[in-house]
Structure formats: C-alpha cells, structure tokens
Amino acid sequence: MEKMTLHIKNMVCDRCEMVIETALTALGLEVTHVQLGKAEVTRKGDKPTMHEIEKELERFNFGVIKDQELIVVEKVKTTLIQWVDSGELESDETSLSDHLAKNLNKSYATISRVFSRKEEITIEKYFIRLKIEKAKELVEYGNLSFSEVAYQLGYKNLQHLSRQFKEITGMSMSEYQKLQDPERKSLDKI
C-alpha cells in the first residue's frame, strides 16, 4: 500500500471536492481526505497508474500538479477562494500578505515572486479579480445592497469596490445588475 498526496489544479468549490473523491474512488483508490487543491489517497499495488489517475482527472477538467512552484500557485488560489467565500473578509483585519504567509507557511516575498512568474499577474490583481467575480455573484442574487456587497468583500467603502468593478468589467455595478444575461467567469479561469 502506498500513501500519496495528489496536488490537483482547477478545484474551486465543494462540488469539485466531491467529483474528485468520486473519481478517485472509482479508480480503486482509498480516499483519505480531499480539500481544495489536494487529495490524500492510498493505492494498493501499482494500480491505478499515475497516467490512469491523470487521465481520469482530465476528463473532469482537473489535473495533477507535479511542479513545486505550480503547487504554490494552486495553494494561493485555493486559499484566496476559500477566504473570499468564507464571508470573513468584512471582519478580518489580516492583510493579504499575512494571510497567505500564514496559510502557506512561506514568506510572502517568495509566494509573490513564484505566483507572478507563473501566472503573469500579481497576487493583488488576482485577488481583486476574484473579489469582483464574487461581487458579480452577489449583485446577481440581489439580496444585498451594493454597500453590503462592498462590506462583505472587505472594502472600506462602496466607491473603492465600484472603481475596481468598473475597471475590471467595463461597466458599473448598476449596469451589470440590469443585464439580461450577465457574464461571469468560472473561478478556475480567473
């Protein structure tokens, strides 16, 4: 029996975790734990092969990450996705750099350098895009005022969110809200 940790790209939600667990179990692996970006499994013998595992995950648009720097990038993404989805941005006074350094157990300078080199975008810009996608979702639901959306996403005021929203989308939040068929990006495409 061989214990393995698989680092998996494109996991962005709880459903992704369920799909991964189901797919790996169907291959005959004993799944110990699955979380965004990672699955811990036990393989009996030499089946399934890594190639078989990779092919199965690719069927669902996931992939196994082997490069250590890409593992760091994926950890940054999943950590930030979880932070935005947690609803704790409004009350969390932790800076982006401190949050990542603490969660990844690495210096922010190292994390930032690797992320920027591999993704060709800064962590800060990625985080803004992630929050704008969440803002789009919250605006579409229509349950919160724009100010409440801004507050939930950790903005100190609506004007800051509004400015970033317009920069990223090319339209105001009001214009976006009026769209018949609003366009949102999948989190793995940000």
Secondary structure, DSSP 4 states (H G I P E B T S, - for coil): -EEEEEEEES--SHHHHHHHHHHHHHTT-EEEEEETTEEEEEESTT-S-HHHHHHHHHHTT-EEE--HHHHHHHHHHHHHHHHHHHT-TTT----HHHHHHHHHTS-HHHHHHHHHHHHSS-HHHHHHHHHHHHHHHHHHH--S-HHHHHHHTT-SSHHHHHHHHHHHHSS-HHHHHH-SS-----GGG-
